[in-house]
Amino acid sequence: MTDSKYFTTTKKGEIFELKAELNSDKKEKKKEAVKKVIASMTVGKDVSALFPDVVNCMQTDNLELKKLVYLYLMNYAKSQPDMAIMAVNTFVKDCEDPNPLIRALAVRTMGCIRVDKITEYLCEPLRKCLKDEDPYVRKTAAVCVAKLHDINAQLVEDQGFLDTLKDLISDSNPMVVANAVAALSEIAESHPSSNLLDLNPQSINKLLTALNECTEWGQIFILDCLANYMPKDDREAQSICERVTPRLSHANSAVVLSAVKVLMKFMEMLSKDLDYYGTLLKKLAPPLVTLLSAEPELQYVALRNINLIVQKRPEILKHEMKVFFVKYNDPIYVKLEKLDIMIRLASQANIAQVLAELKEYATEVDVDFVRKAVRAIGRCAIKVEQSAERCVSTLLDLIQTKVNYVVQEAIVVIKDIFRKYPNKYESVIATLCENLDSLDEPEARAAMIWIVGEYAERIDNADELLESFLEGFHDESTQVQLQLLTAIVKLFLKKPTETQELVQQVLSLATQDSDNPDLRDRGYIYWRLLSTDPVAAKEVVLAEKPLISEETDLIEPTLLDELICYIGTLASVYHKPPMSGPPIATSSVQMGAVDLLGGGLDSLMGGGSGSSFTPAPSTTMPANMGAPLGSGLGDLFDLTGGVGTLSGSYVAPKTVWLPAMKAKGLEISGTFSRQVGSISMDLVLTNKALQVMSDFAIQFNRNSFGLAPAAPLQVHAPLAPNQSVEISLPLNTVGSVMKMDPLNNLQVAVKNNIDVFYFSTLYPLHILFVEDGKMERQMFLATWKDIPNENEAQFQIKDCSLNADAVSSKLQGSNIFTIAKRNVEGQDMLYQSLKLTNGIWVLAELRIQPSNPSFTLSLKCRAPEVSQYVYQAYETILKN
């Protein structure tokens, strides 16, 4: 019988039955009961009530039962810290068990119980296990030190565990060495200033000895550690390289890439004249080629790493061009990456082969790939001068195919070839001009206009061609408009008599009819140049241009050296160093900026007249930072201290924030809500693309009230095509602050495995109204008088048919509190207060006439720019 029976639906009263079974005298019955408890826990049921009964089952010699109990303990210790202490004695006992498996199990579980109260009890057992005679126990204890350091770093340092861990690097067992290195590396990452991995030639020798015998993950830890070592001279570097080289033939690609990283780094220290240097270059090629026979995902990671290696040392793979030729069944991401590397490896020796291959690719069906292939032909021409003529004739052949997107890409790259080799291939301009009418992409149109302007003297009807573009000037993209302006000015300087009217027309369009500042500024500069000094204009506009360089997309050398140190990690795939990776939800706390709109009511709360109340410095803003300090008068209206009802504030229906067409198939709709003091962004993610989406993350730009995600965006399973998922993302208000326009604007970046997408949305201000926003009556009166009259704003709320009591209770649900109610000449006056998360108070007077559906709202606040948005919140709450 399989264990699936434990996961079948359960009945009521089961907890009592399990309790009885757990306390049974029969061992088998006990084991069955623990399995049922673990099964319930796995499917998300709360079985924490059985904590004492399960802990009692720890006293057993049965290893399987002990593992199950420890699993339960790891899960519930955090929520039941007081009861978890009951298990400490058993841990201490198990750490001295004759069976090494039980000793290791006890120390592993101890490391996973993240409860401060328990950690100090675990120091003694851990110290014994670090010096245990059995290597299995020692290697488990080494990892436990890293886990304990994460919970309580000071304790680990005080107890001397770090020194013990350093001693384990000299252990006789290779797995112990590998785990000690892994633990020290992890601790060093969180404390970059500490010199934990103090490597010297003796310890390096021990690591290299262990390297041959430990598991593949152990080898990766050791190789990563070696990569951070600086050899004292080239002899030591060569010696390390010789001992690392055998790892290149390992079956695990991660080990291979880690070995490549070490060799690439240490090659810097080797003289290029050494025979060994040439041998090493030859040895590096085969393992990299072998990585390309893996499945596509691994190939892609390998190709991204090879891209870095080829930029640093192209000679390693210069004879391996053929392995980067594209296969018909390669996924598009592999094809594009291979194409990139082919260009990097192109040289005079292999250019004929490369061009034949690229011409073949340009007739494929995949549009993105064809575009990249046509661009690649242009890049070959610019990189290998001897091949430029062949490349141009290949491009002309492609233009003759009349395939629209091929023609447009070809024109874009021919423009670059003209810039690299001026006055050499201008004979092809006539062919380019024949395709003028088919150009519909901004980049191709801009390239064609540049060519016409640059070679206007050789094109008889240049003025007609440019005039045809001018007809739809305002419909063109900025790129085309700027290019057209410059081209017509060039034409005028070359043929002034025939084109005076044309230049007047374009300057007028650019300066008087356009609202684009770049275009206007360029137009005015040309206008002034032409009107004041035509000779200077000629020197500026028709100046000799510098030739373009062959490789414009190379990574900057210092960044490349940094990325070489991260080969085999995510940084080498993104081509970004770890600190600047993809946007991930973080909330940086900038305390100085939290009270963004200045003041709030704090100055009234210090007790004396004019004395200001300054909060004590703290790492996070307390929830009641701006709340009235007890004045001893007692609250006449509300005995609960002004805490709002738990009904939750009004939540607007979800709207589409990011349409699928703008985000490669990802549609995001959402709304904001506030329930019992916590703000959340309620999202629906819908996949309208044809591929699976995963690896979601979210980040907010700085905003007026410091809104930031309080947790990462959790999408637990990949999002399949046509599937939607609902997520509630908790938010806090301790993020970075910057005043936005409008004030409630929120700019959001969402990342997935396809790309990063950006959108902005407006959040309703009432999600920031806090639960302790009820002011005392005297305080209200004093504050109302104290705020200057020019800070008062009046608004009309129309078409609202509620009476005063209904209005009061509806607003209280969204934390707008009524402090007093009066009836003056037949109309109800409500006096209300609310407080924002950053401590700003807003006072309100709401006038309601029983027969009139229009209310008058007067708002007073020390930050008057907030009033408009508070009024919008009133209107939203009352009308929904």
N, C-alpha and C positions, 0 to 999 in steps of 0.2 A: 504494500500500500504506500503511495507517495505522500509527501507532506501537504499536498494540495487540500486535503480534507480539513486542515486547520483553518483554511480561508473561506470556508462555506459560511453562508449567512448565519448569524447568531440570534439567539432568542433573549427575551427579557429575563432579568434575574440571574444572568450568567455570572456576574461578578461574584455573587455569593457562592455559587457552585465552584468556581475556580478557587476561591478562598479555601473552601473545604478540601479540594483536591491538593492544593499546594501544601496543606498541613497534614496530608496523609502520611501514614507510616511506610506505605509501599513505594519503593524507589521508582518503579515504572510509571505509576500513577502520577507521581510528582513531576517526572520528566515530561509526560504528556501534557500536564497542566501548564508547565512553563512554556512549552511549544505553542499552546493555544494563546497564552498571554502575548508572546512575541508576535504571533500572527495577527492578533487584534491591534497590537501596537503598530505593526507594519502598515495596516490598512487605514491608520489614522484614528483609531478609537482611543479614548483616554482610559488607560488602565493604571493610572498612577495610584489609585486607591489601594492597589495590591502591593505597594512598595515594601512594607515590612515583611509580608508573607514571602515575597520573592527573595528578599535579602536573606531570609532564614535558610533558603535552599542552597546558599553558597557553601555551607559546611558539608561538602561531599567530595569523594575521590573521583567521581565520574567527570571526565574532562569535557564531554559534550554538554552535560548539564551546566557545568561551571561556565562554559563559553556563552551559553544562552543567558544565564543570570547576569554575567558581565555586560552583555549587549543591552539588556534591560536597564542596567545601572547607568551606563553611559548616556542613555536617552533621557532618563528621568532625574538624574542627580541634580541638574541645574534647577529644576522646578521644586525639588524637595531637598535642599541642601542640608537641613537639620537631620533628616532621616538618613541621608547618604553617609553621615558620620558613623552610623551603626556599622557600615561595611569596612571601616578602616582596619579594625582588628583582623578581619579575615584577609585583607590585603597583606598586612604585615606578616601574617602566618604563611600565606601562599608564597611570599617572596623567599621563604626558607624551606619550601617544599622540596623533597628529594628529586622530584620530576622537573627537569629544566623547562619543559613545555609549559608547566603550570607557573613556574617562576616568571617566565617571559610574558605569559598571558596576564599575570597580575600587574607587572610593571607597564605593559602596554595600555591596559585599561586605566591604570592610575593617571597616565599622561592624557587620556582622553576625557577625564572628568574635570571639566573646567569650573571648579568651585573653589573660591579663595579659602574658605574655612578648612578645606581638606588638604590643601597643598602642603602646609607645614608638617602634617603628619606623615607625608609621603617621602620626606627628605631622607630619613634613615634607610627605609627599604631600597630607595633608588641608589643610595651610596653603596649599599652591599651589592646590588645587581650590576653596578658599573665595574665592580672588581670580581664578578662571579667567575668561577672556573670554566663555565660553559660559554663558548663564543656566541651561541644563539641568544643567550640572555644578555650578554654584553652589547651585542649589536642592537637589540631591542631597547636597552636602557639608554644607548647613545641618542636614539631618536626621541626618547622620552624627555631628555634634557632640553631639546629644542622646543618641545611642546610646553614644558614647564616654564621655559624662558618667556614664551609668548604670554603666559598667564601672569607671571610674576618675575620680571627680569632681576629685580634687586635681590630676591631670595636666592636665585640661582648663583648670582655673583658672590653673595655672602657665604653661601655653603661650599664654595670652591668647586662647583661642578664643572666650570669652564676649564679649569686646569686639568681636572680628571679627563675631560673630553680631549684636550690637547695630547694628553699622554696616550690616549687610545689610538692616535695616529701611528704610534710605534708598535701597535698590537701585532701579534704573530698571525692573526687570522685576517685574510684580505677583506672579508665582508664587514668585520668590525671596523677596519680602517675606512672603508667606503662610507659606512653609516656615520662615523665620527666626522669625516670630511663634509658629508651632506648636512649634518646638524650644525657644524661650525659655520658653514657657508650661509645657511638660512639665518642663523643668529647675526652674522656679520652684515647681512642685507638690511636687517632692521636697525643695525647700529653701525653705519658706514665708517664712523670715526674710530671705532675700536679696532685695534690691530690683532684680531683673534687668530686669523690664519697667518701666523708669522712663519713664512716658509723659508727654509735654508737648504743648502745642498744635501744635508743629511736627511731631512724630512722628505725632500723631493725624491731621494733615492728609495725611501721606504714606500712612497706612493707609487713609484714606477714598478716596484717589485709586486705590490698588491694588484696593480693594474691587470696583469696577465691572468690572475686567478679568480677575480670576483665576478659577480653577475653583470649583465649588460648595463643595468641602471647604476650599479656601483661604478662601473667604468666611466659612465657619463659624468657622475659627480666628481670623480678623480680628474678626468680630463678638463672639466670646467675649472677646477681648482688650479690645475697646472697652467691654464691659459692666463691666470692672474699673476703668475710668477715672472720675475724679471731675471734672466740668467746673468751671471756676472761677466761672462765673456762669450765669444763665438764658439769656443770649444765646448763649453757647458751646453750652449744652445744646440749644437750639433749632436751632442751625446743624448740629450732629451729627445730630439727629433728621431734619432735612430731607434730609440726604445718605444716611441709612440707609433712609428710607421706601420708595424704589424696590425694595428687597430683598423687600418684602412680597408682590410679585407674582411671585416666583421659583417655578419648577416644583418645586424640591426642598423638601419640608416641613421638613427640618432647618434650612435657611437661613431659612425663614419664621419658625420658632420662635425662632431665635437673634436675628433682627431684632426680633421682638416683645419679647424679653427686654431688649434695649438700650433700646427705646422706653419700656417700662414703667418701667425704672429711671430714665431721664432725665426722664420726665414728673413725677417727684417734685419736680423743680427748677423746673417751669414754673408760672406763676401761672394759676389756673383762669379768671381774667378775660380772658386772652389769646384773641384769635380763633383763633390757631394751635392752642391746646389743644383747642378744640371740633373743629377740622378733623382733628386727629390722632386723636381718639376715633372719628370717623366712618371714618377710613382703616383703623383697626385691625380693625373688624368683618368686612369682606368676606374677607380672607385666612383668618381663623379659621373662618368659615363654609365656605370652600372646602375646608379640611382635612377637613371632615366628609363629603366625597364620595369619600374614599379608601377602601381596603379596611378591614375591621373592625379589624385590629390597629393600623393607623395611626390610625383613628378613636378607638380607646381611648386611645392616647397623647395625641392632640389633646384629647380630653375631659378627661383628668386635668389637663392644663395649663390648659384653659379653666376648670376648676373653681377653680383658684388665681386666675386672672385675674378671674373673676366675683366672688370674695370680696374682691379688692382694689379693683376698679373695675367694679361691676355695670352702670354707665351705658354701657359699651362695647357690650354685647350686649342692652340692654333691649328693643330693637325686633325682636330676632331669635328670639323664643320659638319660632316654628314649626319652625325647623331642628332643635330638640331634641325634637320629637315623635317618638315611637318608631315605627319601621317594623316590619311583621310579621316580616320576615326578619333583623332585627338579632340578633346573638348576645346571650345574657343579660348578659354583662359590659358590653356597650355600652348595653343597655337600662337597666340599673341606674344607670350613670353619667349617662345623659341625664336620668333621673328626678331625680337629685340636683341637676342644674343647673337643671331646670325649677322646682324649689322655690326655689332661690336667686334666680331671676329673677322669681318670682311677685310681682305688685304689684296694686294696686286696678284698674289699667287693663286687665290681661289675665287677671284671676282667673277670670272666667266661662269663658273659653276653656280655661284650665288645668283647671278642675274637670270640664268636660265630657270632656276627654281622659282625666283620671285615672279617672273613673267607667267609662269604656270599658275601661281597662287592668284594672280590678278584676274584669272578667268573663273575663279571659284564662285560658289553661290552665296556664301556667307558675306553679307555686305560689310560688316565691321572689319572682317579679316582682309577683304579685298582692298578696302581703304588703306589699312595699315601696310599691305604689301606694296601698294603704289607709292606710299610715303617712303617705304624702305628703299625703293629703287632710287628715289631722289637723294636719300641719305647716303647711298652707295656712291652716287656721282660726286657728292660733296666730299666724301671721305677719301675716295681713291681717284685721284685726278686722271690717271690713265684710262679709267673706265667711263669718264663723263660722257664721251661721245656715244658710246654704246648705250648708256643709260638714257640719253636724250632720244636716240632713235627707238629704243624700247618704249619710252613714254609716248612718242608720236604714234607708234603702232597701236598702243592702247587707246589713244584718242580717236583713232580711226574706227574703233569698235562702236563708237557713238553711245556706249552705255553711260547714262547720265552721271552717276556718282563716280565712275572711273575717270571720266573727262574732268570733273570738277577737282578731284584729288590731284590729277596730273598737272592741272594748271597751277595749283597751289605749290607743288614741288618744283615746277619749272621756274616759278618766280624766284625760289631760293637758289636754283642753279644759276640763273642770270646774276644774282647778287654775288655768287662765289666766283663765276667766270665771266666778268663783264666783256661785252663786245666780241663774244665768241660764237654764241648759238642763236643770234638774233634772227637768223633766216627762218626760224620756226614760228615767228610772230604771226605771219599770215595765216598759218594753220590754226593758231589759237583764236584769232579773230573770227574765224568761220563759226566757232562754237559759242559765240557771245550770247546768242538768244537762249541757249539751253541752261545758262547758269542761274540757279535759284538759291544757292547756299551763300550766306554772307561772306564766309572766308574765301570762297572761289571768286565771288564778284569783286571783293576787295583786292585779291591777287591780280585779277585781270585789269582792274582800273590802274593798279600800280604799274603794271607792264606798259599800258597805253601811255600813262603820264611820263614814265621814265624814258620811253623810246618814241616820244611824240614826233620828233623830227623825221623818223623813218616811216611813220604811218601817215599816208596821205590824208585819210579821212578821220584822224584822231579826234578833231573837234566834234564831228557827227557822232562818233562812238560815245564820247563822254556826255554829249548832250542827251543821248538816248537814256543814259543812266539818270540824268538830272531831272527828267520828267516826273519820276516818282520819288524825289529826294526825301520827303518826309516819311515815306513808308519803309525806307531802308534802315538797316540796323546802324548803330553808332559807328561801328568798325568801317562800314562801307561809306558812310557820310564823311568821316574824317579822311579816308583815302581819296574820295572824289574831290574834296576841297583841295587837297594837296596836288592831285594830278592836274586839275584845271589851272591852278596857279603855275605849275611847271610848264604846262602847255602855253600859257599866256607869255611866260618869260622867254619861251623859244619862238613863238609866233605871235608877237604882240598885236600886229595890225588886224589879224583875222578874228581874234578871240576876245576882243575887249568886252563885247556885250555878254559873252558867256561868263567871264570872270566876275563882272558886275553882278550877274544873276546869282552865282553861287555864293558870293560874299554876302549878298543881301539875305539869301536863304539861311546862311549859317549864323549871321549875327542878329538879324531882326526877327526872323520867324521861328528860330529854334530855342528850346528851353534847356538844351543840354549845355552845361557850363564848359565842358572840354571843347566842344565844337565852337561855341561862341568865342572862347578865348583864342583858339587857333585862328578863327576868322578875323578877329580884330587885329591880331599880330600881323597876319598877311596884309590886311587892308592898310595898316599904318606903314608897313615896310614898303608896299608898292606905291603909296601916295607920297612918302617922304624921300625915299632913296632907292629907286629901282635897281641900281648897281649893287647895293648891299643886299637887296632881296635876292638877286641872282646868285650872289656868293653864298647866301645862306641856304636857299632852297635847292639850288643845283650843285651843292658842294659834293666833292668826291666822297663816296661812302666807303667806310671800312668793309673789308671782305668778311663774310660770316664764317664762323669757325665750324670745323667739321662735326664735332660732337657737342650739341647744345644741351643734351639731357644727361650729361655725366654728373654723378654725385660729387659734390664738393670734397676735395681730398681729405680735410680733417674729419668730416662726417663719415667718409668712406672708411678711414682707419678705425673710427669708433665702431662702425657697423661690422667690420671684420671681426671685432672682439665679441660680437653677438651672433656669430654664425650658428645656425642650429636652434635659434630661439625665435619667438614671434617678431622681434625687432627686425630680423633679417628678411622676414616676409613682407612686413609693412614698409621696409626701408626707412624706418624712423627710429631714433634711439628711444629706449624704454620710457623716458619721462614725457615724450611728446606723442605717445601712441594715440589710438582712436579715442574719440570722446567717450569717457565712462562716467557714470553718475557719481559725482563727488560733491560734497558741500563744504566749501572752505569758509571758515568763520572769520569775519572781519568785524571785530567788536566796535572799533571806533566809528563805524559808519552806520550802525543799526538805527540810531535815531535820525533817520535821513531827512525828515522834513522839519526838524528843529523843535526842541522844547517840550512839546506835550504840556501836561499840567505840572511837570515835576517841580517847577519853581514855587508852586503854591503849597507844596507839601512838606516843606522843611520846618514848619512851625512858626518861624519868625517872618516879619514882613520883609520881602525882598530877598530872604536867604534862599539859596538854591540847594536843591536836594540832589546829591550826586551818588549814584549807586556804587557800592564797593566793587572793586575790580573782580571780575569772575570770568571763567572760561566760557560759560554759556549764559545767555540772557535768561534770567528767571522768568517764569511765566507771568508773575504779577508785578513786573518791574515798575509800572507806572501806577499801580493801584493806590488808592488813598490810604495813608497810614492812619491807624485808629485815632480818632480825635476825641474819644471818650463821650461823644454826644449820643452814641447809639443810633442805629438806623431805624427811623420811624416807619419806613415803608416795607422793608424786607428783612425778615429775621435771618434769612439764609446767607446774608453777606453778599448778596448780589450775584449769586451763581445762577446762570440761565437754566431754563428747563432742558431736559434731555431729548426734546422732540427732534432736534436737529434743524439746521436752517434750510431755507429753500434751495433746491437743486435744479438747475436749468436742464432741459433735455439735451442729449448729446447732439453735437453738430460736427460736420466733417471739417477737420483742421488741415489735413494734408491729403489732397486727392491722389488717387492711384497714378494718374498720368504724369504727375510731377515727381513721383517717388519710385519709378521703375516697378510699379505694380503694388506697392504697399500703400494701403489706405488707412489713415488714422482718424478716428472721430473720438470726441470726448467731452467731458464737462468737469467742473470742479465742485467739491462738496466739503462741508464741515460738519462733523458729527462728534459730539461730546469732546470738544477741544482739539480734535485732530483734523488736519486738512488733508484731503487726498485729491489726486487727479485720476478720474475714472476714465479709462481708455478702452477702445475697441480697436484691435489691430486686425486688418483683413488682408489676406494675400490674394491679389488679383493677377499675379504673375504666373508663369508656367513652371517656375522652379521653387524648391523648398526654401523657406527663409529661417534663419537661426541667428544665434550670437547677438541678440538684441541688447542695446545699452542706450541710456538717455543722459543728456546733460542740458542744464539751463544756462543761458547767458546771465550775466549780472543784471539785476532788476531792482525796481524801486523799493521793494520790501524784503529783499533777501530770500525770496522763495527758492528752495532747492530740494532735490529728491532726498528723502530721509533714508532710502534704501535703493539698491540697484533695481533695474527693471527686470522682473523675474518672469520669463516666458519659459515654462518648464520643459516643453517639448517643441521640436522644430515645427514651424507653421507651414502646413502643406498647402498647395494651390487651392483656391476657393474656400479656404478655412478661415474662421475668425476666432479670436480669443479675447476675452474680457479681462482686464487687469485693473486693480486699484493700486495706484502708486502713492505711498504715503509721502507727504511733503513736510518740511519744516521751514522756519524763517530765520535760519542762522547762516545763510549763504552770503556771498559778496553782494554789496549794495551799489547801485548806480541809478541815478534818476532817469527814468525813461519818458519818452513822449509817444503816445499818451502814458500817463502814470501807471496804468494797469496793464501795460504791454509786457508780454513774456515771450522771449525768443528761445526756441527749443531745437536741439539737435538730437536726432535719433539715428543710431547706427544699426545695421544688420550685416549679414555676410555679403550683401551685394554692394552697399555703398553707405555713405552718410547723407542724411536728408535734413533740411532745415525748414522750419515754419515758425510763424509767430501767431499768438492768440491773445485775446483780452480776457483776463480773469475778473469775475465780479468781486467788488471790494468787500462784500459782506462775508466772504470766507475768512477775512482777516479780523472780523469783529470778535473780541475775546470774551470769555464767560464772566470775567470779573469787571465788566464795564459799567456797573451801576454805581453812580456817585451818591454821596450823602447830600441831603437837601441843602444844608448850610454851605457846603463846599460848592454845590452847583450855583447857588446865588452869587457867592463871592467870585467864582470863576467867570460867570456870565458878565459880571460888571467889569472884571479885570481885563477881559479880551477886548481890544479896541473895536469901535463900531465899524471901522472900515473893513474889518475881517468878517463882517456878517454878510451872508449871501441869502437871497430869497428865491424860492422856486415854486412853481405851480405843479401839483400832481392832479391831472385831470381824469375824469371818468372813473372815479372810485366811489362805490356806493356803500362802503362799510361804515358802521357806527364807531364811536370812540373806543368802546371796550373791545370790539373785534379787531380794530387797528392795533390797539395796545398788545393784545395777546399774540397777534400774528407777528408783530415786530419783535416781541420778546423771544419767539422761537429762533430768530436770527441774531440774538444778543444785542438788540436795541432796547434799552430798559426805560420804562416810564417811571419818573421820579415823583411827579405830582400831576394832578388833573384838576383844572378849574373850569367853571362855567361863567363866561363873561358875556352879558347881553345876548343870551340864547345860543352862543357858539362855544363848543368845547375846546379847551386849550390843553394840549398834552406837552409836558416838559420832559425831555428824554436825554439820555446820555449813552455814548458807546465809546469803546476804546479799541484802537488798532494794535496789532501785534508788536509794533515798535514803540508803544507807549504813548502815542498821540491820542488825546481826548477830543471828541466832537460833541458839542452840546446842541440840542435841537428844540425848537418850539413848533408844534404842529397845530394849525387852526382848522377845526372841522365844523362846518355849518350843517345842521341836520338836513336841510332841504337842498343843499348845494353839493353836486358830485365833485367839485374842485376843492382840493385842500391847499392851504398855504404852508410851506415849509421854510422856516428860517434856521440857518445853520451858523454856528460860531465855532471857530477853531483857530489855534495859533498858527496852523499851516493851511492858509485858505485855499491852496491849490488842491487840497483833498476834497473840498466841499462838493464840487461838481460830481465826483465819483460816488460820494456818499448819497447824494440825491438820486443818482441812477440806481443805487442799491435799494433805496426806499421804494422807488417806482417799481422795480423788478419784484420785490417781495410783496408789495400790496396788490399788484395786479395779477399775481399768479397764485 
